[in-house]
């Protein structure tokens, strides 16, 4: 068994205000995505004027995506994972420092934010969607590290040698499922998308592949992740909410691929 590191979730405190690792991880994820997409635009081989235009669009798009991830992630958690509680305590919806963000909701929020931006600017949605899903796994990696520092979203009880006792998980050792997700949804998914990106696929294929890849990896990890206590298993005596939502992502990604393929013929 490995010792849980007990990292203070709060980096700095300023009276009633604090800077938390979880928020910093989100910031690192957004900045990394912005930097990598910016470098990708510079390597596009387009003229200087066109590159400058794309870079300006990128800077403006970031605001839509950040708002989409935060609002969508929070509302997604409230709706999918604890609707009865937040219906009774609506002000808690805004208490993001208490934790509670849904990737599935954040992905939907980011997609909607990006769609609104592209519609307003007359830009192809799938061009920008492909650009941003490529570095998205890096943000997921840092987000899962934030979950680990918070000691939340831990795994099920196990006797594997690398099990840990989490402060909020009782006295029994558990899978460090946050670290499993960090590796699978982070470097592994990023590597897969990078390989696909180099194949010069039609617009939209990378976007669809991201949702399929994430859905499959998340579905697998959920077998060792502790189900949310307020929900438990939602179907068949083994399926969690995360698995149900991930199946939806897989179906969406496959449907999108078939649609794109049919449209190209």
N, C-alpha and C positions, 0 to 999 in steps of 0.2 A: 504494500500500500504506500502511496506517495502522500506527503503532507500537503494540504491545501495552503497556498502562500499567504493568505490573509492580507491582501493589499487594500489599503484604505480607498474606498470608492471616491472619496473627496480629495482632490489635489490641493486646493487652497480654499480658505474660508474668509469672507469679508463681511463680518456681522451676520445678517440674515441671508446673505448670498454666498454661493459656493460654486467652484469649478470642479466638475466631476469627470472622472475618466471616461464615463459612457458618452458624455457630450463631446469630449475631445476626440474620441474614436470616430464619431460621426463627422466631425470637422476634418480629420485626417482623410477619411474616405472621400468626402466631397472634393477636397483640394487635390488629392491624387487623381481622381477622375478628370477634373478640370485640366490638370497638367498633362496627362496622357493624351486626352483628346486634342489638346492644343498642339502637342508635338505631332500627332497624327495628321492634323491639318497642315502643319508646316512641311511634312514629308509628302504631301499629296502631289507635288509636282505642278501645281497650278500657278498661275501668275501671281505676282506680289499683291496686286490690287484685289484679286479674288481671295487670296489668303487673308488679307486684312479684313475683308468683309465677313468671311467665315469666322474669324476670331472674335469679331464684334458680336456676331450672332451667338457664338458660344457663351460669351460673357453674359448676355441677356438671358439666354436659355437657362443658365445655372440657377437663377432666381426661381424660375418656374419649377425646376426639378427639385430644388431644396424644399420649397413649400409643399410640393406634391408628396415627397417622401415623408416629411414630418407630419403633415395633416393626414395623409392617407394611412401612414403607419399607425398613428395614434387612434384614428377612428376605426381602422381595421381591427385593432386589438380590442377596442371597446365593443364593437359589434360582434366579432367572431368568438371572442374568448370570455367576455364577462358582461354581457349585455344587461342582465338583471341588476347587477351592482351599479353600473354607470347610469342606468335609467333612474335608480333611486338616489344617486349622488352625482348629478350632472356636472357640478363644478369640478369634480375629480377628473373629468375628461381633460382639463387643462393642466393638471398636475403631472406633467411629463417627467419631472424629477423623481417621481415615485416609481418609475419604470413602467413598462407595458407598451411595446411597439410591435407591430405585426409586419413581417417582411411582405406578406401577400398584399396587405393594405398599402404598404409603402410603394410596392411595385405598381399597383393600380393607380395610386396617386401620381407617381412620377410619369406613367404613361399618359394619363389624362392631362397633366401639366404640360408635357411635351407636345401633345396633340393640339392643345389650345395655342401654344406658342407657334407651332408650325402653320396652323391655320391662319393666325394673325399675320405672319410674315410671308405666307405663300411658299413655305419651304416643304420639301418632301419629308414626310414623317419618318419613313423607314430609313432614310439616309442618316438622320440624327439618332434614331433609335438604335441602329447598328453601332454607331460610334460610341454610344454611352453604355450599352450592355457589355461591351468588351471589357472596360475597367471596373464594372460593377462588382465583380467578385472580390476585388481588393477592399472595397468598402465593406462587404459582407465579412471579410476576414477580421477587420478591425472591430466591427460591430460585435462579433462573437467573442472577441477578446474582452470587450466591455462587459458582456454578459458574464464571462468567467470572473472578472474582477468583482462584479456585483454579487457573485455567488448565486446567480439565478439560472433558471433553465438547465439545471443539472440533470444527470442521467438516473437510470434505475439502479437499484441495489445490485451489486456484483462482487465477485471475488477475484477479478483480474488483478495482476500485480500493480497496475498503475491507477487503481481506484483511489478515490479521495473522499474524505468526510467533509461535506459542505456544511457551513454553520446553520443554514436554514433547512437542511435536508435530514436532520436527525443524526443519531449516533452511528448509523451503518454506512460503510463505504459504497460509493456510487461511481458510475461511469462519468468521467469529465466530458460529457457530450458536447459542451460548448466548444472544446478544443477539437473534437471530431468534426464538428460543423465548420469551425474556422479553417481547417485544412481542406476539407472536401469542397465547401462552398467558396473557398478562397483560392489558394494556389492551384488546386486540381482543376476547378472549373475555369479559372483564368487561362491555364495552359490549354485546355480543350478549345476554348473560344479563340485563343491566339492561333492555333493550328487551322481552325476553320476560317479565320479572318484572312490568312495568307492564301487561301484557295480562291479568292476573288469571287465569292458567291453573289448571286443576285441580291438586290436590296431587300431586306426583311428576313432573310434566312438566318442571319446571326441573331437577330432579335428573337425569332422563334426558337432557335437552338438554345439560347440562354434559358428560356422558360422550361424547355424540356429537360435540360441538364440539371438545372436547380431543382426542379420537381422530383426527378429521380433520386438525386443525392439526398435531398431533405426527407423524402419518403423512407429511404433506407435508415437514416440516422434516427428517425422517430421510433424505431424498434428498441433502441437503448436509451431514449430520452424519457424522463418521467412525464407522464401525461399531466396536463394542467389540473390541479386538484379540484377546481370548481367545475370541470367538465368530465374528467376521466376519459373513458373510451366512448366514442360516439356511435360506433357501429361494429357489429360482428364480434364484440367482446375483445377486440384488439386494435381497432382503427382509432387513431387520435384525430383531433381537429387539424393538426398540422399535416397529417397524411391526406385527409380529405381535401384540404385546400391545395395541396401539392398535386394531387390527381387532377384537380381542375386546371392547374398550370400546364400539366403534361398534355391534357386534352386540347387546351387552347393552343399550345405550341405546335402540336401535330396538325390541328385543323388549319392553322395559319400556313404551315408548310405546304399542305395540300392545295390550299387556295392560291398561294403564290406560284406553285408549280403549274396549276391549271391555267392561271392567267398568263404564264410565259409561253404557253403553247398556242 
